Amino acid sequence: MVDRQQLGADEMDIARTITDVVQQRRLPRRAAVLATTTGMVESGLRNLDYGDRDSLGVFQQRPSQGWGTREEILNPVYATGKFLDALIALPGWDTMAPGRAEQAVQRSGFPDRYAPREPAAAAIVDRFWTGPDNPTPPAAPGGGTEAVQAKTLCPDQGGSDVPRDPGQVDPTKLPPGFTLPDDVHQRAAVGFALGQLGKPYVWGAKGPNAYDCSGLMLASWAAAGVGIPAGTVSQVHAGHAVTSIQQVQPGDLLFIPGSLGTAQVPRHVGMYAGHGLIVDAYDTGTGVILEPLSAWTAKVVAIRRIADPDLPSPPPGGSPL
């Protein structure tokens, strides 16, 4: 509980992502506090795929107002970068009174909501900030959508432990005759995930140049215009449960304990791509690869369907297991 707001693993993962993007861009800690404050107010630090009119994502940014496409806004790394671009374009942003900078970026109809949340946001940022503060830059740096690696924890958090057999499936090349699913959302999500084959695994990364296992799932479903939580421990509650491996469909998320998890708290996730294949960000030494579904079957502890062709898309967070 932070400032009367219940923050779970998903929300804290978003806060960590915001802080990491700020540090990757070498911006002052104050930028992370302002961005985190805004995320707390606008979405409760959730990656929402709905909002007022066409508002989306952590900062409730609107495609119609030039913040980006639906796909882009639903990627928290991109969304944070766009918020920071607008923030540092404000003269004196780092010395404005509490709430002023956030309102100048967001242009909210409720401008008094931001200032009271800044102390709680600062406490959250302190959990993830590493090293000294950065000076205020004399000019706005480039975009903030580069891959981000968390600096607060060791690597290989949630890496796979499924034994690999590259001779069974080419890890970075689709087999002859492979076809994408017909459903528009499944096609977009699976197609995006497969387009990342060969990219590196970086824990905490959500694209575009690197991914961890849950970051690849988040970015892939964002490409389909569907927001899901960040982090494996939250994604295991997204969408709705599929009770049998025989019922799996392309785009479904499959969860296994991985190198650090358990059956009750799985820490690795992959996507069923169809044709008996899983696509996942395996670990730091391997990156994004294809694996046979058969290699995962005995280890799968949960399957979640994000978008069912026969049902409306579920809200972020989905239903319980």
Number of C-alpha atoms within 10 A of each C-alpha: 7 11 11 7 10 9 17 13 14 21 23 19 20 24 28 23 25 29 29 27 26 25 22 16 21 16 21 17 22 18 25 28 25 28 26 31 29 29 26 24 18 23 18 19 25 28 30 24 24 16 14 9 9 14 21 28 29 30 29 27 25 19 16 12 9 8 19 16 15 23 21 21 31 30 27 30 26 24 25 28 22 20 21 25 17 16 23 21 13 14 10 11 19 17 10 12 9 17 19 16 26 26 19 14 18 18 10 13 8 9 14 13 18 22 19 14 21 21 14 18 22 17 12 20 25 14 13 20 19 15 8 8 13 14 10 17 12 7 8 16 14 9 13 20 22 18 20 27 21 21 16 12 11 8 16 19 20 24 27 24 16 16 9 14 12 13 7 10 16 14 22 19 12 15 11 6 6 10 13 17 19 11 14 12 23 24 19 20 31 25 19 19 27 22 13 23 19 17 18 22 30 26 27 27 24 30 26 18 15 24 31 32 31 31 28 29 32 28 28 30 25 26 25 21 21 25 32 32 26 29 25 25 21 20 23 30 22 27 25 20 19 18 13 10 15 8 9 19 21 24 31 28 28 27 25 27 23 23 17 15 17 13 14 11 17 22 24 31 34 31 30 25 30 19 17 12 23 26 29 33 33 28 25 18 11 14 24 29 27 26 27 20 21 11 16 19 13 11 16 20 19 22 29 25 23 28 25 17 14 7 7 8 18 19 17 21 22 21 14 10 14
